[in-house]
Amino acid sequence: MLCGCSITPSNCDDFSETLRSNRNLNTLDLSQNAMGTDAVKTFCEALKLQICPLQTFR
């Protein structure tokens, strides 16, 4: 869970790289972060390439 972890557009790339290789992620909560539209798009692109299916995304 990454809820309220102060994720911003500047550090979003690091998190999205981790998502691309995570084989165990089933829930992702990005609420209460000031990411902006471009950062959300980056996360979504990473999730498209993810190896395991995500069951819950907030």
C-alpha positions in Angstrom: 0.0 0.0 0.0 1.4 3.4 -1.0 -1.5 5.5 0.4 -0.3 8.9 1.7 3.4 8.1 0.9 4.1 11.5 -0.7 4.5 10.1 -4.2 5.0 12.9 -6.6 5.7 13.1 -10.3 9.4 13.3 -9.7 9.7 10.0 -7.9 6.9 8.2 -9.7 9.4 6.6 -12.2 11.2 4.7 -9.4 7.9 3.2 -8.2 6.7 2.3 -11.7 9.9 0.4 -12.3 9.3 -1.6 -9.2 5.7 -2.4 -10.4 7.0 -3.7 -13.7 9.0 -6.5 -11.9 6.7 -7.3 -8.9 5.3 -10.8 -9.2 3.3 -10.7 -5.9 1.4 -7.5 -6.0 -2.4 -8.0 -5.7 -3.5 -4.7 -4.1 -2.3 -1.2 -4.9 -3.6 1.9 -3.1 -2.2 5.2 -4.4 -4.8 7.5 -2.8 -3.7 10.6 -0.9 -0.7 11.2 -3.1 -0.1 14.4 -5.2 1.0 12.5 -8.3 -0.8 14.4 -11.1 -2.0 13.1 -14.4 1.3 12.3 -16.0 2.4 10.2 -13.0 -0.8 8.3 -13.0 -0.3 7.5 -16.7 3.2 6.3 -15.9 1.8 3.9 -13.2 -0.9 2.7 -15.6 1.6 1.9 -18.3 3.7 0.0 -15.7 0.7 -2.0 -14.6 -0.1 -3.0 -18.2 3.3 -4.7 -18.3 3.0 -6.2 -14.9 3.6 -10.0 -14.6 0.9 -10.7 -12.0 -2.7 -9.5 -12.2 -3.7 -6.7 -9.9 -6.9 -7.4 -8.0 -7.5 -4.1 -6.3 -6.3 -0.6 -7.5 -7.3 2.6 -5.7 
